[in-house]
Amino acid sequence: MSVVAKQRFEEKGALGTYLSPQDLSQILAPGLRKASIVKSYFVKPEEDRTNRILEFTDLLSNIFKEHYPVNLVNEVIMQFQKLLPDFLEDYGTERYFTKNIVANHFLAMLDYRLTLVGNKLSPHHIENVRDLLGLKKGKTFSYFSMKKTQSELFASGYIQRKKNNIFSPMLKNKVSQLINEVMQFSPENEGTLEFVQRKAFDLIDDRIIPKIDIEIAALVMVSSLLLFYISDRGMIHAYWVFLENKYKVDLVLLKRKVYRYRSYLKKKNGNNELGLGYFMEKRSIEHGSTSIHSGYL
């Protein structure tokens, strides 16, 4: 194969077929240089094409597994694999299903799945993917093209809009589960815990929630409210130990999220607009520090 032919074959951004009959004629014996045979070599097997696409989506998905729940990303991978034959049929033999197009489809599906848990992709994510995977700049791969692809998937019925908000009930369920577990080791605070649960539900209804995974969001909300309404240091210490053992969380990272969310609640509450009362800090924070060793925690 000539250098030019090889470069075309390995051209970045392509997942389809690239060798022209002229390129192929350089590697085929003279007796095989018939149009029909050249054409059969030119069209790569569908199985190989599919495998190349799936290998690329694996690389693509691995980028997001570092930032989002692995199970969620895996759900999108499975859905993409299921729909891939239909995508290829829609594009037909005349159009290449390139890396840019594959990325648009996969990220459109991932973005939609994230909206179901109160999150979404941003233009920054698109730029990150472009840099890490070496995708070409331009209209074929951008935040706008991803959202356009998402609209096309909605219109084609590949993904369906959820009329009801399923995130709120799921988050409320996680909050209730956590409150019930805390009641088991701190029954003397049952009244306060029930109050905390009601306040958490009110915040969920008002969409004043952490923009993170549901399970972590529940931990952050309950932790933040407990620190507002329970002053027993022994109980709070037992609570942190419980979370660390039960949920295997990194307490340092969790407490940072709690601090940010508490600050957000204070700002939103203003003159008791959220009905959370006027918060009293148990200990002043020296020099404006946000350390997890502050009076908040």
C-alpha positions as CSV (number, residue, x, y, z in Angstrom):
1,M,0.0,0.0,0.0
2,S,1.3,3.4,-0.9
3,V,2.0,6.0,1.8
4,V,-0.9,8.1,0.6
5,A,-3.2,5.2,0.7
6,K,-2.1,4.3,4.2
7,Q,-2.6,7.9,5.3
8,R,-6.1,7.9,3.9
9,F,-6.9,4.6,5.6
10,E,-5.7,5.8,9.0
11,E,-7.2,9.3,8.6
12,K,-8.2,10.6,12.0
13,G,-11.9,11.1,12.6
14,A,-13.1,8.2,10.5
15,L,-14.8,5.0,11.4
16,G,-16.0,4.0,8.0
17,T,-14.2,2.9,4.8
18,Y,-11.7,5.1,3.1
19,L,-9.6,3.2,0.4
20,S,-10.5,4.3,-3.1
21,P,-10.4,1.8,-6.0
22,Q,-7.2,3.6,-7.2
23,D,-5.6,2.9,-3.8
24,L,-6.7,-0.7,-3.8
25,S,-5.4,-1.2,-7.3
26,Q,-1.9,-0.7,-6.0
27,I,-2.1,-3.7,-3.6
28,L,-4.2,-6.1,-5.8
29,A,-2.7,-8.3,-8.4
30,P,-3.4,-7.3,-12.0
31,G,-5.8,-10.2,-12.4
32,L,-7.9,-9.0,-9.5
33,R,-8.3,-5.4,-10.7
34,K,-11.9,-5.8,-11.8
35,A,-14.5,-3.2,-10.7
36,S,-16.7,-5.7,-8.9
37,I,-13.8,-7.2,-6.9
38,V,-12.4,-3.8,-6.1
39,K,-15.8,-2.7,-4.9
40,S,-16.0,-5.8,-2.6
41,Y,-12.7,-4.8,-1.0
42,F,-13.7,-1.2,-0.8
43,V,-16.8,-1.9,1.3
44,K,-15.5,-3.1,4.7
45,P,-17.5,-5.8,6.5
46,E,-20.3,-4.5,8.6
47,E,-19.0,-6.4,11.6
48,D,-15.7,-4.8,11.4
49,R,-17.3,-1.4,11.1
50,T,-19.5,-2.0,14.2
51,N,-16.5,-3.1,16.2
52,R,-14.5,0.0,15.3
53,I,-17.4,2.2,16.4
54,L,-17.9,0.3,19.7
55,E,-14.2,0.5,20.5
56,F,-14.4,4.3,20.0
57,T,-17.4,4.6,22.3
58,D,-15.5,2.7,24.9
59,L,-12.8,5.3,24.8
60,L,-15.4,8.0,24.9
61,S,-17.3,6.6,27.8
62,N,-14.1,6.1,29.9
63,I,-13.7,9.9,30.0
64,F,-17.0,10.3,31.7
65,K,-16.7,7.3,34.1
66,E,-14.2,9.4,36.1
67,H,-16.8,12.1,36.7
68,Y,-20.2,10.4,36.7
69,P,-21.6,7.1,38.2
70,V,-20.2,4.1,36.2
71,N,-23.6,2.4,36.2
72,L,-25.2,5.5,34.6
73,V,-22.6,5.6,31.8
74,N,-22.9,1.9,31.3
75,E,-26.6,2.3,30.8
76,V,-25.9,4.8,28.0
77,I,-23.4,2.4,26.4
78,M,-25.9,-0.4,26.4
79,Q,-28.6,1.8,24.9
80,F,-26.2,3.0,22.2
81,Q,-25.2,-0.5,21.3
82,K,-28.8,-1.5,21.0
83,L,-29.6,1.5,18.7
84,L,-26.4,1.3,16.7
85,P,-27.8,-0.9,13.8
86,D,-30.6,1.6,13.4
87,F,-28.2,4.5,13.3
88,L,-26.0,2.8,10.7
89,E,-29.1,2.1,8.6
90,D,-30.2,5.7,8.8
91,Y,-26.9,6.9,7.6
92,G,-26.8,4.3,4.8
93,T,-23.9,3.4,2.6
94,E,-23.4,6.8,1.2
95,R,-22.5,8.6,4.4
96,Y,-19.7,7.7,6.8
97,F,-20.7,7.3,10.5
98,T,-17.5,9.2,11.5
99,K,-16.1,9.7,15.0
100,N,-17.6,13.1,15.2
101,I,-21.1,11.8,14.4
102,V,-20.6,8.9,16.8
103,A,-19.6,11.3,19.6
104,N,-22.6,13.5,18.9
105,H,-25.0,10.6,19.2
106,F,-23.4,9.1,22.3
107,L,-23.1,12.4,24.1
108,A,-26.6,13.4,23.2
109,M,-27.8,10.2,24.8
110,L,-25.5,10.7,27.9
111,D,-26.7,14.3,28.3
112,Y,-30.3,13.2,28.2
113,R,-29.6,10.5,30.8
114,L,-27.9,13.0,33.1
115,T,-30.9,15.3,33.0
116,L,-32.9,12.5,34.6
117,V,-30.7,12.8,37.7
118,G,-30.5,16.6,37.7
119,N,-27.3,17.0,35.8
120,K,-26.2,17.8,32.2
121,L,-23.2,18.1,29.9
122,S,-21.7,21.5,29.1
123,P,-19.6,23.0,26.3
124,H,-16.6,22.3,28.5
125,H,-17.3,18.6,28.3
126,I,-17.3,18.8,24.5
127,E,-14.0,20.6,24.4
128,N,-12.5,18.1,26.8
129,V,-13.6,15.2,24.6
130,R,-12.2,16.9,21.5
131,D,-8.8,17.4,23.2
132,L,-8.5,13.9,24.6
133,L,-9.6,12.0,21.5
134,G,-8.2,14.4,18.9
135,L,-11.5,15.1,17.2
136,K,-11.6,17.7,14.5
137,K,-12.9,21.2,15.3
138,G,-15.9,22.5,13.4
139,K,-19.6,22.3,13.0
140,T,-19.7,18.5,12.9
141,F,-18.6,18.2,16.6
142,S,-19.6,20.9,19.0
143,Y,-22.0,21.5,21.9
144,F,-24.5,22.9,19.4
145,S,-24.2,19.9,17.1
146,M,-24.6,17.5,20.0
147,K,-27.8,19.3,21.1
148,K,-29.0,19.3,17.5
149,T,-28.4,15.5,17.3
150,Q,-30.3,15.1,20.6
151,S,-33.3,16.9,19.1
152,E,-33.2,14.6,16.1
153,L,-33.1,11.6,18.4
154,F,-36.2,12.9,20.1
155,A,-37.9,13.6,16.8
156,S,-37.1,10.0,15.5
157,G,-38.3,8.4,18.7
158,Y,-34.9,6.9,19.7
159,I,-35.2,8.7,23.1
160,Q,-38.4,10.0,24.6
161,R,-38.9,13.0,26.8
162,K,-40.1,12.3,30.3
163,K,-43.2,14.2,31.0
164,N,-42.9,13.7,34.8
165,N,-40.0,14.6,36.9
166,I,-38.5,11.3,38.1
167,F,-35.5,12.9,39.8
168,S,-37.5,14.4,42.7
169,P,-39.2,11.1,43.8
170,M,-35.9,9.2,43.6
171,L,-34.1,11.8,45.7
172,K,-36.9,11.9,48.3
173,N,-36.7,8.1,48.5
174,K,-33.0,8.3,49.2
175,V,-33.5,10.9,51.8
176,S,-36.2,8.9,53.6
177,Q,-34.0,5.8,53.5
178,L,-31.1,7.7,55.1
179,I,-33.3,9.3,57.8
180,N,-34.7,5.9,58.7
181,E,-31.3,4.5,59.1
182,V,-30.1,7.4,61.3
183,M,-33.2,6.9,63.5
184,Q,-32.1,3.4,64.2
185,F,-29.0,4.5,66.1
186,S,-30.4,7.8,67.4
187,P,-34.1,7.2,68.3
188,E,-34.0,10.1,70.8
189,N,-33.8,12.5,67.9
190,E,-36.7,11.1,66.0
191,G,-38.7,14.3,66.1
192,T,-35.8,16.4,64.8
193,L,-35.1,13.8,62.1
194,E,-38.7,13.8,60.9
195,F,-38.5,17.6,60.8
196,V,-35.3,17.4,58.8
197,Q,-36.9,15.0,56.3
198,R,-39.9,17.4,55.8
199,K,-37.5,20.3,55.2
200,A,-35.4,18.2,52.7
201,F,-38.6,17.4,50.8
202,D,-39.5,21.1,50.7
203,L,-36.1,21.9,49.2
204,I,-36.4,19.1,46.7
205,D,-39.8,20.4,45.6
206,D,-38.3,23.9,45.2
207,R,-35.4,22.4,43.2
208,I,-32.8,23.7,45.7
209,I,-30.7,20.7,45.6
210,P,-27.0,19.7,45.0
211,K,-26.3,19.1,41.3
212,I,-24.7,15.7,41.8
213,D,-25.5,12.0,41.8
214,I,-28.7,11.2,43.7
215,E,-27.2,9.1,46.5
216,I,-24.5,11.7,47.2
217,A,-27.1,14.5,46.9
218,A,-29.2,12.8,49.6
219,L,-26.2,12.5,51.9
220,V,-25.3,16.2,51.4
221,M,-28.8,17.4,52.0
222,V,-29.5,15.4,55.2
223,S,-26.0,16.2,56.5
224,S,-26.4,19.9,55.9
225,L,-29.8,20.0,57.7
226,L,-28.7,17.8,60.6
227,L,-25.9,20.3,61.3
228,F,-28.4,23.1,61.4
229,Y,-30.8,21.5,63.8
230,I,-28.8,19.1,66.0
231,S,-26.2,20.5,68.3
232,D,-25.2,17.2,70.1
233,R,-21.6,16.7,69.1
234,G,-21.7,13.1,70.1
235,M,-24.6,12.4,67.8
236,I,-23.0,14.3,64.9
237,H,-19.7,12.3,65.4
238,A,-21.7,9.0,65.4
239,Y,-23.5,10.2,62.2
240,W,-20.2,10.8,60.4
241,V,-18.9,7.4,61.5
242,F,-22.1,5.8,60.3
243,L,-21.8,7.4,56.8
244,E,-18.2,6.3,56.5
245,N,-19.0,2.7,57.4
246,K,-22.3,2.3,55.7
247,Y,-21.8,4.2,52.4
248,K,-18.0,4.0,52.1
249,V,-17.7,7.7,51.4
250,D,-14.7,9.9,51.6
251,L,-15.7,12.1,54.6
252,V,-13.2,14.9,53.6
253,L,-14.9,15.3,50.1
254,L,-18.4,14.9,51.5
255,K,-17.8,17.5,54.2
256,R,-16.6,19.9,51.5
257,K,-19.8,19.4,49.5
258,V,-21.8,19.8,52.7
259,Y,-20.1,23.1,53.5
260,R,-20.8,24.5,50.0
261,Y,-24.4,23.4,50.1
262,R,-24.9,24.9,53.6
263,S,-23.5,28.2,52.3
264,Y,-25.9,28.0,49.3
265,L,-28.8,27.4,51.7
266,K,-27.9,30.3,53.8
267,K,-27.8,32.6,50.8
268,K,-31.1,31.3,49.5
269,N,-32.8,31.4,52.9
270,G,-32.1,35.2,53.3
271,N,-34.7,36.5,55.7
272,N,-36.1,33.0,56.4
273,E,-37.5,32.8,52.9
274,L,-37.1,29.0,52.9
275,G,-38.5,28.6,56.4
276,L,-35.3,27.2,57.7
277,G,-35.0,29.6,60.6
278,Y,-32.1,31.9,61.4
279,F,-29.0,29.8,61.6
280,M,-26.6,30.2,64.5
281,E,-23.0,29.1,63.9
282,K,-21.7,26.9,66.7
283,R,-18.3,28.3,66.3
284,S,-16.8,31.2,64.4
285,I,-14.8,30.4,61.3
286,E,-11.4,32.1,61.7
287,H,-10.1,34.1,58.8
288,G,-13.0,33.1,56.6
289,S,-11.7,29.5,56.3
290,T,-13.7,26.8,54.6
291,S,-11.8,24.1,56.4
292,I,-13.8,21.0,57.3
293,H,-12.6,21.6,60.9
294,S,-14.6,24.8,61.1
295,G,-17.6,25.3,63.4
296,Y,-19.9,24.1,60.6
297,L,-18.7,20.5,60.9
